[in-house]
C-alpha cells in the first residue's frame, strides 16, 4: 500500500504567523498531535507538534536558566532556547525542514520513518505543495481492518502450504526437524526448536495462516548447550 491510499487530504495547517495559543487550540479541537506550517503559497516550511510546546515558561516547564559559562560561550544557543520556550508565534517554536513523504511512498517506509524519527505525523508533499498528512492513527486503522477481515474459505492443504512457505522464508526458522499437520483447520506443530523465541515465532506463523481455527504446540525444546530435550510445558 502507498501513502495516497491512507493519507488525510483535508489537512489542517497553520501559518508561521499563527499564535502559539491558536495552534494549541487547533490541535486540541481537532485531536491531532501536530500541524503542518505553510507559507502564503501553500509551501511547507515547518511543522509544530505537541512536543514543541512541552517546554514553556507559562507552565514552568522551560527548564533551568542557562549558567553564566554556557551563556558566555554559546549565547546563540541560549537565545534560541529562550525563543523556543517563550515565543508567541508558531515561527518561533516550529521544527524547520520537517521530514516528509510523497503520495507514492510505500507504507513500510512511512512506518520506518516514524519509528526511527520518533514522530507521529508526516506531511505529504507533491511538487513541493502540501497535499495531505499521514499519521500513526492512519496505519493503526488499516491494521485493525486487516486483523478483523474475514478470511476466504481455505482448505487444510492451503493452510499447510502457507505455513511451510512462511517457514521456508524465515531465516531464523529451523530448516529441518519441523513437521506441520493440518486437519479440520487445526494445526499441529511437531519437531524440535532451540529457543523459546523460536517456539513463539513458529506458533505465530501458524496462527497467521488464513482460516486457522487452532494451533496445537507439540514442539520439543532441545537445549543447545546440554543437548537435553524438554517437551512442551516443561
C-alpha positions as CSV (number, residue, x, y, z in Angstrom):
1,X,0.0,0.0,0.0
2,X,1.0,3.6,-0.6
3,X,0.5,6.8,1.3
4,X,-2.1,8.1,-1.2
5,X,-4.4,5.3,-0.1
6,X,-4.5,6.3,3.6
7,X,-3.5,9.9,4.0
8,X,-5.9,12.6,5.2
9,X,-6.5,15.1,2.4
10,X,-8.5,17.7,4.3
11,X,-5.3,18.9,6.1
12,X,-5.4,21.5,8.8
13,X,-2.4,23.7,8.6
14,X,-1.2,27.0,10.2
15,X,0.9,29.9,9.1
16,X,4.2,30.9,10.7
17,X,2.4,34.0,12.0
18,X,-0.3,31.9,13.8
19,X,-0.1,32.4,17.5
20,X,1.1,29.5,19.7
21,X,-2.2,29.8,21.6
22,X,-4.2,29.4,18.4
23,X,-2.1,26.4,17.3
24,X,-2.6,24.7,20.7
25,X,-6.4,25.3,20.5
26,X,-6.5,23.9,16.9
27,X,-4.6,20.8,18.0
28,X,-6.9,20.2,20.9
29,X,-10.1,20.9,19.0
30,X,-9.2,18.6,16.2
31,X,-7.5,15.9,18.3
32,X,-4.2,16.0,16.4
33,X,-0.7,15.9,17.7
34,X,0.8,18.2,15.2
35,X,0.1,20.8,12.4
36,X,2.0,21.5,9.2
37,X,3.2,25.1,8.8
38,X,2.8,26.5,5.3
39,X,3.6,29.9,3.8
40,X,1.1,32.1,1.9
41,X,1.8,30.0,-1.2
42,X,1.0,26.7,0.5
43,X,4.6,25.6,0.6
44,X,5.6,23.6,3.6
45,X,8.0,25.5,5.8
46,X,7.8,23.6,9.1
47,X,5.7,21.6,11.5
48,X,4.6,22.3,15.0
49,X,3.8,19.4,17.4
50,X,2.8,18.8,21.0
51,X,6.4,18.1,21.7
52,X,7.4,21.6,20.5
53,X,5.1,23.0,23.2
54,X,6.1,20.9,26.1
55,X,8.8,23.3,27.3
56,X,7.0,26.6,28.0
57,X,7.6,29.3,30.5
58,X,3.9,29.7,31.1
59,X,3.6,26.4,32.8
60,X,7.0,26.3,34.3
61,X,8.4,23.6,32.1
62,X,11.1,25.7,30.3
63,X,13.9,24.2,32.4
64,X,16.6,25.8,34.4
65,X,18.1,29.1,33.2
66,X,21.5,28.6,31.5
67,X,24.5,29.2,33.6
68,X,26.9,32.1,33.0
69,X,29.5,29.9,31.4
70,X,27.2,28.5,28.8
71,X,25.7,31.9,28.2
72,X,29.2,33.3,27.7
73,X,30.4,30.5,25.4
74,X,27.2,29.7,23.5
75,X,25.0,32.8,23.6
76,X,23.2,32.0,20.3
77,X,22.2,28.5,21.6
78,X,20.9,30.0,24.8
79,X,19.0,32.7,22.9
80,X,17.5,30.0,20.7
81,X,16.3,28.1,23.7
82,X,14.7,31.2,25.0
83,X,12.8,31.8,21.8
84,X,11.5,28.2,21.8
85,X,10.2,28.4,25.3
86,X,8.8,32.0,25.1
87,X,7.8,32.7,21.5
88,X,4.2,33.9,20.9
89,X,4.1,32.7,17.3
90,X,4.5,29.4,15.6
91,X,7.6,30.6,13.7
92,X,9.5,30.6,16.9
93,X,8.6,27.1,18.1
94,X,8.1,25.0,14.9
95,X,10.5,22.4,13.6
96,X,12.1,23.7,10.4
97,X,12.8,21.5,7.3
98,X,10.5,18.7,8.6
99,X,10.7,15.1,7.4
100,X,8.0,14.5,4.7
101,X,6.7,11.8,2.3
102,X,5.0,11.8,-1.0
103,X,1.7,10.1,-2.1
104,X,3.8,7.3,-3.7
105,X,5.8,6.5,-0.6
106,X,5.2,2.8,0.4
107,X,3.7,2.3,3.9
108,X,6.7,0.3,5.1
109,X,8.9,3.4,4.6
110,X,6.4,5.5,6.4
111,X,6.4,3.2,9.4
112,X,10.3,3.0,9.5
113,X,10.5,6.9,9.4
114,X,8.0,7.3,12.2
115,X,9.9,4.7,14.4
116,X,13.3,6.0,13.6
117,X,12.5,9.7,14.0
118,X,10.0,9.2,16.9
119,X,7.3,11.2,15.1
120,X,3.5,10.6,14.9
121,X,2.6,12.5,11.8
122,X,4.2,13.1,8.4
123,X,3.3,15.8,5.9
124,X,2.6,14.6,2.4
125,X,4.1,16.7,-0.4
126,X,3.6,16.7,-4.1
127,X,5.5,19.2,-6.3
128,X,6.6,21.0,-3.0
129,X,2.9,21.6,-2.1
130,X,1.2,20.1,1.0
131,X,-1.5,17.7,-0.2
132,X,-2.1,15.7,3.0
133,X,-0.9,14.2,6.2
134,X,-0.4,10.6,7.3
135,X,-0.3,9.6,10.9
136,X,0.2,6.6,13.2
137,X,-3.5,6.5,13.6
138,X,-4.0,6.0,9.9
139,X,-1.6,3.0,10.0
140,X,-3.5,1.7,13.0
141,X,-6.8,1.9,11.2
142,X,-5.6,-0.2,8.3
143,X,-4.1,-2.7,10.7
144,X,-7.4,-3.0,12.5
145,X,-9.2,-3.7,9.3
146,X,-6.7,-6.3,8.2
147,X,-6.9,-8.1,11.6
148,X,-10.6,-8.4,11.5
149,X,-11.1,-9.3,7.9
150,X,-13.0,-12.5,7.4
151,X,-10.6,-14.9,5.6
152,X,-11.7,-16.5,2.4
153,X,-12.6,-20.2,2.6
154,X,-9.4,-22.1,3.0
155,X,-8.6,-25.8,2.8
156,X,-6.3,-27.8,5.0
157,X,-3.9,-28.1,2.1
158,X,-3.7,-24.3,1.6
159,X,-3.2,-23.7,5.3
160,X,-0.3,-26.2,5.3
161,X,1.2,-24.7,2.2
162,X,1.1,-21.2,3.7
163,X,2.8,-22.3,6.9
164,X,5.5,-24.2,5.1
165,X,6.2,-21.3,2.7
166,X,6.5,-18.8,5.6
167,X,8.9,-21.2,7.5
168,X,11.0,-21.5,4.3
169,X,11.3,-17.7,4.0
170,X,12.1,-17.2,7.7
171,X,15.9,-17.2,8.1
172,X,15.7,-17.9,11.8
173,X,13.5,-21.0,11.5
174,X,15.0,-24.5,11.7
175,X,15.1,-25.8,8.2
176,X,14.7,-29.4,9.3
177,X,13.0,-31.2,12.2
178,X,9.7,-29.3,12.0
179,X,6.5,-31.1,11.0
180,X,3.2,-29.4,10.2
181,X,-0.1,-31.3,10.1
182,X,-3.5,-29.7,9.4
183,X,-6.8,-31.4,10.0
184,X,-10.2,-29.6,10.0
185,X,-8.2,-26.3,10.1
186,X,-6.4,-27.2,13.3
187,X,-2.7,-27.1,13.0
188,X,-0.4,-29.4,14.9
189,X,3.3,-28.5,15.2
190,X,5.8,-31.2,15.9
191,X,9.6,-31.3,15.9
192,X,12.5,-29.6,17.7
193,X,13.3,-26.0,18.3
194,X,16.3,-24.5,20.1
195,X,14.8,-21.5,22.0
196,X,11.6,-20.3,23.4
197,X,11.7,-17.4,20.9
198,X,11.7,-19.9,18.0
199,X,8.8,-21.7,19.5
200,X,6.7,-18.5,19.8
201,X,7.6,-17.4,16.3
202,X,6.7,-20.7,14.7
203,X,3.4,-20.6,16.5
204,X,2.7,-17.0,15.3
205,X,3.3,-18.2,11.7
206,X,0.8,-21.0,12.2
207,X,-1.8,-18.6,13.8
208,X,-1.5,-16.2,10.9
209,X,-2.3,-18.8,8.3
210,X,-5.7,-17.7,6.7
211,X,-8.5,-19.9,8.0
212,X,-6.7,-21.5,11.0
213,X,-9.0,-22.2,14.0
214,X,-6.5,-23.5,16.5
215,X,-2.8,-24.3,16.8
216,X,-1.5,-27.2,18.9
217,X,2.1,-26.9,20.1
218,X,3.9,-30.3,20.4
219,X,7.3,-28.7,19.7
220,X,10.2,-30.1,21.8
221,X,12.9,-27.7,23.1
222,X,16.4,-29.0,22.8
223,X,18.9,-27.1,24.9
224,X,21.9,-26.3,22.5
225,X,24.4,-26.5,25.4
226,X,23.5,-29.7,27.1
227,X,21.5,-31.5,24.4
228,X,18.7,-32.2,26.8
229,X,15.2,-32.3,25.4
230,X,12.2,-30.7,27.1
231,X,8.6,-31.4,25.9
232,X,6.0,-28.6,25.7
233,X,5.2,-27.2,29.2
234,X,8.4,-28.2,30.8
